[in-house]
């Protein structure tokens, strides 16, 4: 059983949804980033998602783009990120770790090498946010060869035929975007994803986790009522990280508590 499978089974037994905070690795520097990652676990995160700093993150809004810029200015490289994740995994054996990244970073040093390094660091899944649909299987094959789960993105306007393909290729969880556009902390969110969720479920997709715009407890509760197995919060967490680990831990505790409502 994978860490994701064990986590979702544990939460289902307790009647809870999964809470997944996101942080940009190396923001504002590697030492503080390590403390912030620990704070996510201390706050009760069920799974974590991390970004590797990249100069052109087309799926990310201004908050996460700014975090990437800060990390790049600090000189953070891909290898630094995997070293940091290796240390995190040594301390936290069971929490699932997902990487959200971009195809340039995966392919730059060789696709196979990237996934091998991810597996060695204890990474459970990789989502390549800008991988063209026709190229997804290249990344999926490399991921599966080292037992890293390939995560794919689904949206409410994704055609049913493509949802079936996503279900066949995706492992760990299915990243379901809550709205069009890029990441960001919204004031209000609406979840009209019934048809998408029905299609994914019928095709045997892994559990749906909602992301983009989720920043408040009411967003978390609404997502779970709409059928999500969990939620990802990125921009709100990254914004709070400027205040330090204690502030991040407090926000994670608050948002995680909403999964128990």
C-alpha positions as CSV (number, residue, x, y, z in Angstrom):
1,X,0.0,0.0,0.0
2,X,1.4,3.4,-1.0
3,X,1.6,6.3,1.5
4,X,-1.3,7.9,-0.4
5,X,-3.5,4.8,-0.1
6,X,-2.7,4.4,3.6
7,X,-3.5,8.1,4.2
8,X,-6.8,8.1,2.4
9,X,-7.9,4.8,4.1
10,X,-7.0,6.2,7.5
11,X,-8.9,9.4,6.9
12,X,-12.0,7.7,5.4
13,X,-12.2,5.5,8.5
14,X,-12.3,8.7,10.6
15,X,-14.7,10.6,8.3
16,X,-12.1,13.2,7.4
17,X,-10.9,14.8,4.3
18,X,-7.2,15.2,3.5
19,X,-5.5,18.6,3.9
20,X,-2.5,19.3,1.7
21,X,-0.5,22.5,2.1
22,X,1.9,23.7,-0.6
23,X,5.3,25.4,-0.2
24,X,7.9,26.5,-2.7
25,X,11.2,24.8,-1.8
26,X,14.0,27.2,-1.0
27,X,11.8,30.2,-0.2
28,X,13.2,32.4,1.2
29,X,16.3,30.1,1.6
30,X,17.0,26.5,2.2
31,X,17.3,26.7,6.0
32,X,14.0,28.5,6.5
33,X,12.3,26.3,4.0
34,X,13.3,23.2,6.0
35,X,11.8,24.8,9.2
36,X,8.6,25.6,7.3
37,X,8.2,22.1,6.0
38,X,8.4,20.8,9.5
39,X,5.8,23.3,10.5
40,X,3.4,21.8,8.0
41,X,3.6,18.4,9.7
42,X,3.4,19.9,13.2
43,X,0.2,21.7,12.0
44,X,-1.4,18.4,11.1
45,X,-1.0,18.2,7.3
46,X,-2.0,14.8,5.9
47,X,0.1,15.2,2.7
48,X,2.3,17.9,1.4
49,X,2.9,19.4,-2.1
50,X,6.1,21.3,-2.9
51,X,7.3,23.3,-5.8
52,X,10.8,23.4,-7.3
53,X,11.7,27.0,-8.2
54,X,11.4,27.7,-11.9
55,X,11.6,30.9,-13.9
56,X,8.4,30.4,-15.9
57,X,5.8,28.6,-13.8
58,X,2.8,29.1,-16.1
59,X,0.2,27.5,-13.7
60,X,1.2,29.6,-10.8
61,X,-0.3,33.0,-9.8
62,X,1.7,36.0,-8.4
63,X,2.1,34.7,-4.9
64,X,3.8,31.4,-5.9
65,X,5.7,33.0,-8.7
66,X,7.2,35.5,-6.2
67,X,8.2,32.6,-4.0
68,X,10.0,30.9,-6.9
69,X,11.8,34.2,-7.7
70,X,13.0,34.5,-4.1
71,X,14.2,30.9,-4.1
72,X,16.0,31.4,-7.4
73,X,17.6,34.6,-6.1
74,X,18.9,32.5,-3.2
75,X,20.6,30.2,-5.6
76,X,18.4,27.2,-5.0
77,X,18.9,24.4,-7.6
78,X,17.0,21.2,-8.3
79,X,19.6,19.1,-6.5
80,X,19.3,21.3,-3.5
81,X,15.5,20.6,-3.4
82,X,16.0,16.9,-3.5
83,X,18.6,17.0,-0.8
84,X,16.1,19.0,1.3
85,X,13.4,16.5,0.7
86,X,15.7,13.6,1.6
87,X,16.3,15.2,5.0
88,X,12.5,15.8,5.4
89,X,11.8,12.2,4.5
90,X,14.3,11.0,7.1
91,X,12.4,12.8,9.8
92,X,8.8,12.2,8.5
93,X,8.5,8.6,7.4
94,X,4.8,8.3,6.6
95,X,3.5,11.6,5.2
96,X,3.0,11.6,1.4
97,X,5.2,14.1,-0.5
98,X,4.2,15.4,-3.9
99,X,6.2,17.5,-6.2
100,X,4.5,20.0,-8.6
101,X,7.0,21.0,-11.3
102,X,7.4,21.8,-15.0
103,X,8.7,19.9,-17.9
104,X,11.8,21.9,-18.5
105,X,13.1,21.0,-15.0
106,X,12.2,17.3,-15.5
107,X,13.8,17.1,-18.9
108,X,16.8,19.4,-18.4
109,X,19.0,16.7,-16.9
110,X,17.2,13.8,-18.4
111,X,13.7,12.5,-17.5
112,X,14.9,9.2,-16.1
113,X,17.5,10.9,-13.9
114,X,14.9,13.3,-12.5
115,X,12.5,10.5,-11.4
116,X,15.3,8.4,-10.0
117,X,16.5,11.4,-7.9
118,X,12.9,12.0,-6.8
119,X,12.5,8.4,-5.7
120,X,15.8,8.4,-3.8
121,X,14.6,11.5,-2.0
122,X,11.4,9.8,-0.8
123,X,9.0,11.6,-3.1
124,X,5.7,9.8,-3.6
125,X,4.3,11.7,-6.6
126,X,5.2,14.1,-9.3
127,X,2.8,16.4,-11.2
128,X,4.3,18.0,-14.4
129,X,1.9,21.0,-14.7
130,X,2.7,22.0,-18.3
131,X,3.2,18.5,-19.8
132,X,1.1,18.5,-23.1
133,X,-1.6,15.9,-23.1
134,X,0.0,13.9,-25.9
135,X,3.3,13.8,-24.0
136,X,1.9,12.7,-20.6
137,X,2.7,9.0,-21.1
138,X,6.5,9.8,-21.5
139,X,6.5,11.2,-17.9
140,X,4.1,8.5,-16.6
141,X,6.4,5.7,-17.9
142,X,9.4,7.3,-16.3
143,X,7.6,7.8,-13.0
144,X,6.2,4.3,-12.8
145,X,9.6,2.8,-13.6
146,X,10.8,4.0,-10.1
147,X,7.5,3.6,-8.3
148,X,6.8,7.4,-8.2
149,X,3.1,8.1,-8.7
150,X,2.3,10.2,-11.8
151,X,-0.4,12.8,-10.9
152,X,-2.4,14.5,-13.6
153,X,-4.8,17.5,-13.7
154,X,-8.5,17.3,-14.3
155,X,-11.0,20.2,-14.6
156,X,-14.7,20.6,-14.8
157,X,-14.5,21.3,-18.6
158,X,-12.2,18.4,-19.4
159,X,-13.8,16.2,-22.1
160,X,-15.0,12.8,-20.8
161,X,-12.7,10.9,-23.1
162,X,-9.7,12.8,-21.7
163,X,-10.9,12.2,-18.1
164,X,-10.9,8.4,-18.9
165,X,-7.3,8.7,-20.0
166,X,-6.4,10.7,-16.9
167,X,-7.9,8.1,-14.8
168,X,-5.9,5.4,-16.5
169,X,-2.6,7.2,-16.2
170,X,-3.0,8.9,-12.8
171,X,-1.9,7.4,-9.5
172,X,-1.9,8.6,-5.9
173,X,-4.6,11.2,-6.3
174,X,-6.2,13.2,-9.0
175,X,-5.5,17.0,-9.0
176,X,-8.8,18.7,-9.7
177,X,-8.5,22.4,-10.4
178,X,-11.4,24.4,-9.0
179,X,-11.4,27.2,-11.5
180,X,-9.9,28.4,-14.7
181,X,-6.6,30.4,-14.6
182,X,-3.7,30.2,-12.2
183,X,-3.2,29.6,-8.5
184,X,-4.2,32.2,-6.0
185,X,-6.1,32.7,-2.7
186,X,-9.7,33.5,-3.5
187,X,-12.3,35.2,-1.4
188,X,-15.1,33.0,-2.8
189,X,-15.0,29.6,-4.6
190,X,-17.7,27.7,-6.3
191,X,-17.6,23.9,-6.9
192,X,-19.6,22.7,-9.9
193,X,-17.7,19.5,-10.6
194,X,-20.3,16.8,-10.3
195,X,-20.0,15.6,-13.9
196,X,-16.2,15.5,-13.7
197,X,-16.2,13.6,-10.4
198,X,-18.8,11.1,-11.7
199,X,-16.7,10.5,-14.8
200,X,-13.5,10.1,-12.9
201,X,-15.1,7.7,-10.4
202,X,-16.6,5.6,-13.1
203,X,-13.2,5.4,-14.8
204,X,-11.5,4.3,-11.6
205,X,-9.4,7.4,-11.0
206,X,-7.6,7.9,-7.7
207,X,-9.2,10.1,-5.1
208,X,-10.0,13.7,-6.3
209,X,-8.1,16.5,-4.4
210,X,-9.2,20.0,-5.2
211,X,-6.7,22.9,-5.6
212,X,-6.5,26.5,-6.8
213,X,-8.1,29.3,-4.7
214,X,-8.6,27.4,-1.4
215,X,-7.6,29.6,1.5
216,X,-10.3,29.5,4.1
217,X,-12.1,26.9,6.3
218,X,-15.3,27.5,4.5
219,X,-13.6,26.7,1.2
220,X,-12.3,23.4,2.6
221,X,-15.8,22.4,3.9
222,X,-17.4,23.3,0.6
223,X,-14.9,21.3,-1.4
224,X,-15.5,18.2,0.7
225,X,-19.3,18.6,0.5
226,X,-18.9,18.8,-3.3
227,X,-17.2,15.4,-3.4
228,X,-13.5,16.1,-3.0
229,X,-11.4,13.6,-1.0
230,X,-9.1,16.4,0.1
231,X,-7.9,19.9,-0.7
232,X,-4.7,21.7,-1.5
233,X,-3.9,25.2,-0.3
234,X,-0.9,26.9,-1.8
235,X,-1.0,30.7,-2.0
236,X,-2.5,31.2,1.4
237,X,0.2,29.0,3.0
238,X,3.0,30.8,1.0
239,X,1.7,34.2,2.0
240,X,1.7,33.1,5.7
241,X,5.2,31.7,5.4
242,X,6.6,35.2,5.4
243,X,5.6,35.4,9.0
244,X,7.6,32.3,10.0
245,X,7.0,28.6,10.9
246,X,4.6,29.4,13.8
247,X,2.2,31.3,11.6
248,X,2.3,28.5,9.0
249,X,1.6,25.9,11.6
250,X,-1.4,27.9,13.0
251,X,-2.9,28.2,9.5
252,X,-2.4,24.5,8.7
253,X,-4.1,23.7,12.0
254,X,-7.1,25.9,11.2
255,X,-7.6,24.6,7.7
256,X,-7.0,21.0,8.7
257,X,-9.7,21.4,11.4
258,X,-12.2,22.2,8.7
259,X,-11.7,18.7,7.2
260,X,-13.2,17.2,10.3
261,X,-16.4,19.3,10.3
